[in-house]
Amino acid sequence: MTTTADAVSAADAATADYMGFVGVTTASSSIMKVFPLWADILGLPTRTLVGHDLPMDADPAQYRAMVEQIRDDPHHRGALVTTHKMNVYAAASDLFAELDPFAVSCAEISSIAKRGGLLSGRAKDPITVDLALNDFLPADHFSRTGAEVVILGAGGSGTALSWALAERGDAPSRVTVTARTQDKLDHLREVHRQHGTPENLIRYVVTETPEQADALVAAAPAGSVIANATGLGKDRPGSPLTDAVVFPESAYAWEFNYRGSLEFLHQAEAQAESRGLHVVDGWRYFIHGWSQVVADVFELDLTPEVVEQLAEAAETVR
């Protein structure tokens, strides 16, 4: 496990408070430049963010060691978890004194905070993904158009989006979630069963090849939301689709990532004019995801006005 820090070294951080960022390639994230700006706006007790980099195939012992480090270091205020959210829960959920209902139901932890020295784990994605969706999608879109949603990927982000859509007042007529293997879809189906999601809302489809995913996307009605929640194009190059995919007319192509090779985003941009697509990257999802966790770690209440102030500050270093 490697660490990186903004403004001060990890050694200096040992004698000063800091926040953590659990990911794969944290040093290349914009948050390393954004966090000090946000700290000034919010009056946080630290401007230091330290990255905890773990490989995609980290073993459970590595996750437990990382969580124990956060728990046992009095200067470590807490952390945001990306990419590894479900693995952190699977390997180390017993180390947390408190887990919120989202974390338990979705079996993931995206926010690690401390309350009186004890660890609190939360799954913020169902909230942040809904905030990001509402930033670009009209409130009456699904009832007005009859559009559907195709979620490519059944991991943490895909689970969160399906959860948020099930809670939405203006729900789509159908949500299709894909995965490369059946076991991931079985896990998601159980999450939905526990949540009480209507059985006829979600369709679970194994797509062993990108061509199979292409066919699902092409068959979606006009105006549908096509979301890349696979992580491909960020920590690993690639797209869940081929370059031959045909997006639905007037679809919303939502790339959950904002950095990386972003092949899905480029595929959508190539058809933006001919298919009338609304192409959305993951920047606002990034803003909402980080601001929600920062608020959790430092026990803040964020108004929409403050979130916009944070977004404007972040834009200066994008």
KAURFEN-V179976 format. One record per residue. N is the residue number from 1. BURIAL is # if it has 24 or more other C-alpha atoms within 12 Angstrom, else .. Layout:
BEGIN
n=(N | N)
burial=(BURIAL | BURIAL)
END
This chain:
BEGIN
n=(1 | 2 | 3 | 4 | 5 | 6 | 7 | 8 | 9 | 10 | 11 | 12 | 13 | 14 | 15 | 16 | 17 | 18 | 19 | 20 | 21 | 22 | 23 | 24 | 25 | 26 | 27 | 28 | 29 | 30 | 31 | 32 | 33 | 34 | 35 | 36 | 37 | 38 | 39 | 40 | 41 | 42 | 43 | 44 | 45 | 46 | 47 | 48 | 49 | 50 | 51 | 52 | 53 | 54 | 55 | 56 | 57 | 58 | 59 | 60 | 61 | 62 | 63 | 64 | 65 | 66 | 67 | 68 | 69 | 70 | 71 | 72 | 73 | 74 | 75 | 76 | 77 | 78 | 79 | 80 | 81 | 82 | 83 | 84 | 85 | 86 | 87 | 88 | 89 | 90 | 91 | 92 | 93 | 94 | 95 | 96 | 97 | 98 | 99 | 100 | 101 | 102 | 103 | 104 | 105 | 106 | 107 | 108 | 109 | 110 | 111 | 112 | 113 | 114 | 115 | 116 | 117 | 118 | 119 | 120 | 121 | 122 | 123 | 124 | 125 | 126 | 127 | 128 | 129 | 130 | 131 | 132 | 133 | 134 | 135 | 136 | 137 | 138 | 139 | 140 | 141 | 142 | 143 | 144 | 145 | 146 | 147 | 148 | 149 | 150 | 151 | 152 | 153 | 154 | 155 | 156 | 157 | 158 | 159 | 160 | 161 | 162 | 163 | 164 | 165 | 166 | 167 | 168 | 169 | 170 | 171 | 172 | 173 | 174 | 175 | 176 | 177 | 178 | 179 | 180 | 181 | 182 | 183 | 184 | 185 | 186 | 187 | 188 | 189 | 190 | 191 | 192 | 193 | 194 | 195 | 196 | 197 | 198 | 199 | 200 | 201 | 202 | 203 | 204 | 205 | 206 | 207 | 208 | 209 | 210 | 211 | 212 | 213 | 214 | 215 | 216 | 217 | 218 | 219 | 220 | 221 | 222 | 223 | 224 | 225 | 226 | 227 | 228 | 229 | 230 | 231 | 232 | 233 | 234 | 235 | 236 | 237 | 238 | 239 | 240 | 241 | 242 | 243 | 244 | 245 | 246 | 247 | 248 | 249 | 250 | 251 | 252 | 253 | 254 | 255 | 256 | 257 | 258 | 259 | 260 | 261 | 262 | 263 | 264 | 265 | 266 | 267 | 268 | 269 | 270 | 271 | 272 | 273 | 274 | 275 | 276 | 277 | 278 | 279 | 280 | 281 | 282 | 283 | 284 | 285 | 286 | 287 | 288 | 289 | 290 | 291 | 292 | 293 | 294 | 295 | 296 | 297 | 298 | 299 | 300 | 301 | 302 | 303 | 304 | 305 | 306 | 307 | 308 | 309 | 310 | 311 | 312 | 313 | 314 | 315 | 316 | 317 | 318)
burial=(# | . | # | # | # | # | . | . | . | # | . | . | # | . | . | . | # | # | # | # | # | # | # | # | # | # | . | . | # | # | # | # | # | # | # | # | # | # | # | . | # | # | . | # | . | # | # | # | # | # | # | # | # | # | . | # | . | . | . | . | . | # | # | # | . | # | # | # | # | # | # | . | # | . | # | # | # | # | # | # | # | # | # | # | # | # | # | # | # | . | # | # | # | . | # | # | . | # | # | # | . | # | # | # | # | # | # | # | # | # | # | # | # | # | . | . | . | # | # | # | # | # | # | # | # | # | # | # | # | # | # | # | # | . | . | # | # | . | . | . | # | # | . | . | # | . | # | # | # | # | # | # | # | # | # | # | # | # | # | # | # | # | # | # | # | # | . | # | . | . | # | # | # | # | # | # | # | # | # | # | . | . | . | # | # | . | # | # | # | . | # | # | . | . | . | . | # | . | . | . | # | # | # | # | # | # | # | . | . | # | . | . | # | # | . | # | # | # | # | # | # | # | # | # | # | # | # | # | # | # | # | # | # | # | # | . | . | . | # | # | # | . | . | . | # | # | # | # | # | # | # | # | # | # | # | # | # | # | # | # | . | # | # | # | # | # | # | # | # | . | # | . | . | . | # | . | # | # | # | # | # | # | # | # | # | # | # | # | # | # | # | # | # | # | # | # | # | # | . | . | . | . | . | . | . | . | # | . | . | # | # | . | # | # | . | . | . | .)
END
